Amino acid sequence: MFGGAAGGGKSYAQLIDSFLYAMKYPASKQLILRRTLPELEKSLIRVSLGLFDSSVYKYNAAKHTGIFVNGSIIDFGYCDRENDVYKYQSAEYDVIRFDELTHFTEDMYIYLMSRIRGVNDYPKQIKSSTNPGGVGHSWVKGRFIDRCVDGIYSDGTGTRQFIPAKVSDNSFLMKNDKGYINRLNRLSEKDRRALLYGDWDIFDGQYFSEFRRSIHVIKPFSIPKHWKKYFTMDYGLDMFAGYFIAVDTFGKAYVYKEIYKPNLIISAAAKEIIAAEEKDISLYYAPPDLYNRRQDTGKSVAEIFAEYGILLAKSENNRVQGWYNLKEWLMPYKDEAGHTTANLVIFENCTNLIRTLPALTFDRTNPNDVANTPHEITHAPDALRYFVSGRPSPAVVKQMEEGEKSYDRQIEDFISY
């Protein structure tokens, strides 16, 4: 997938790549998709007629098909409704291209993947281009942005690659429309972050619009011994989400280690915490429901954790107030050196918290609360909510010699740069 900022030349890239593929592989078959036919006619079809040389390419308007001199074809198609995918039920293609992938649903994408087939030895590919936002934002982000570490992901059955698009990469646009960036700068902050910077961590309906990967996600470093350490959890058999968090002498929190595993009974979850080998934990935060006695054992979850030496501290469970508190912790601000940071930052190894926190949306019935669906993405943020609701205190300031720069300020300077 090639995507991100608006004006990155994504549609042109699709068409040029399709032309090169068609000419290299005679009698090859490609499908280029937009959500609606009018979108196709006003963009890709119109551009292709001006881009492809008429000596090697002809367009059949009745069939919405481009035909090359060597027998290769490009079908221009659309999927306006979910059932439109069945128009391609008997088709087979070497390459399928989605233009504005976030306008499609995941079911459409998965079904059309099955139309990639054929007995020739040509490369079989799905190539997509898009901007952030749209009905498919969450699943596209999960498939390509969150999963493709360093741009590439492979699971043994295939390879995914994400190529970020930036408006500054489009030298043609920068040369011929110098006012384009100025027009993007006039947009609202949300739209500007999505379309100018290609920020995938913001979308319509997002609860934590304060979250910015460039601010809240940092490189790991060794936690100073005098910082105060906490552990916070959301426990359930479907998922155990636990986080180790250090707080410096200025009250800034660093989420530095993650436990995120399903199907753990209580004793197994306790052993996971012990196996992390984290010493000097000041408090283990947990929600009030873990103190309820279970019918099968007569013991509460908290009592079973205590049997393993883990004494839980009961956090408040006022959801709305907890989310408001977390918003305050995440709010970006300028530090003394002029660098933008926040009172809560996350080590990049805490991948599930980084994935799920910005994915939370507003509850439709209570816009002050977070939606509890899809449930899978709520576990890690809930654990973080219990931490801020527990009112963690900062580390004690150590005695310094006159003129000595505090270790915490050294860490701050290191992180800022």
C-alpha positions, 0 to 999 in steps of 0.5 A, a space after each residue: 500500500 502506498 498512502 498517507 498525505 494528499 497530493 503524494 501522486 498516488 493515483 498517478 503512481 498506480 496508473 504508471 505502474 499498471 502501464 509498466 506491468 501491462 507492457 512487460 507481461 503480454 496478455 496480463 489482466 489487471 483490475 483498478 477499483 474505486 468505490 463508485 463509477 463516477 469517481 473512476 470516470 472523473 479520476 483514473 479513466 480521465 487521467 489514463 487517457 492523457 497519460 497512456 500513448 494512443 499508439 499502444 493503448 485504446 480505451 473501450 468506454 462501453 466496457 470500461 476496459 483499456 486494451 494494450 497492443 500486446 493483448 494486456 488489459 486493464 478493467 476499471 471497476 467499482 464496488 459501491 455496495 457490499 454485494 458488488 464484489 460478486 460481479 467479479 466472481 468468475 473473473 481472474 486477474 494478475 494484479 488488483 489495484 485499489 485506489 482510495 483503499 480506505 473507502 472500501 470495507 475489509 470484507 470487500 478487500 478480502 473477497 477480491 483477493 480471491 480473484 488473484 489467480 491464473 496459470 501464468 507465471 506472472 507476479 500476483 499482486 494487490 497494490 493499493 493507494 489511499 489517504 487516512 480516513 474513511 469507512 475503512 480507516 481502522 482495518 487498513 491501519 491495522 493491516 498495513 500501518 500497525 503490522 508493517 514494522 519498518 514498512 514490511 510484514 511477512 507471515 509465510 503466506 505472503 508479504 505486505 509492504 507500506 510505502 508512506 506518501 508525502 506531498 513533498 515527494 511529488 515534485 510535479 505538484 510542488 513545481 506547478 502548484 506551489 499554493 497547495 500546501 498553503 491550502 492544506 494548512 488552512 484545514 482543521 487540525 484533524 484534517 491537516 494532520 491526516 492530509 498534509 502529514 499523512 497521520 494515521 492516528 487520527 480519524 472521525 469519531 476518535 476519542 483520543 485525538 490528543 494522541 500523536 505517534 511522533 510525541 507519545 511513542 519514544 525509544 526505550 531507555 534504562 529506567 533510572 533506579 530512583 524513579 517510582 514504578 507501578 503496574 496496572 492491569 485489566 484482567 479477563 480470560 479473553 485478554 490479560 493486559 498489564 503495563 509497567 509504568 515509571 514516573 520521574 521526579 516531575 510526575 511524567 509517566 513512561 509506559 515501558 513494558 507490556 504483557 498482553 496475552 489471552 486465555 490466562 487463568 489468574 495464577 498464570 497471569 500472576 506468573 507472567 508478572 513475576 516472570 517480568 522480573 520487575 523489582 520495587 513496584 510501588 503499587 499494582 493497580 486493578 479495577 474494583 471488580 477483581 475484588 468480587 468473590 468467584 463462585 467456583 473458588 470462593 476467592 476473589 481475583 485479588 486474593 489469588 494474586 495475593 497468594 503469589 505476592 502481588 497485592 493489588 491496589 483498588 483503582 476508581 472505576 468511574 469511566 468518564 472521569 478516568 478517560 478525562 484524566 487520561 486525556 489530560 495526561 496525553 495532552 501535548 505541551 512544550 517543555 522548557 527546551 521548547 520540545 513538544 511532549 506529554 505527561 504520559 509517553 509510551 516505549 515503542 515496544 508496547 505495541 498493543 497499547 500503541 495500536 489500540 489507544 488511538 483506535 478508541 471511538 466515542 460511545 454513540 449513546 454517551 459521547 463522554 465515554 469510550 465505545 466498548 466495541 470492538 472489545 479487543 481494543 479496550 483492554 490496554 486503554 482500560 489498564 491505562 485508565 486504572 493507572 491514572 485513576 489511581 493518582 500515582 505520585 512522582 519519584 522523590 527528588 534526590 539531593 543534588 550538588 550546586 550546579 549539578 543537572 538532574 538526572 531526570 533533566 538529562 533523560 528529558 534532553 536525551 528523549 527530546 533529541 
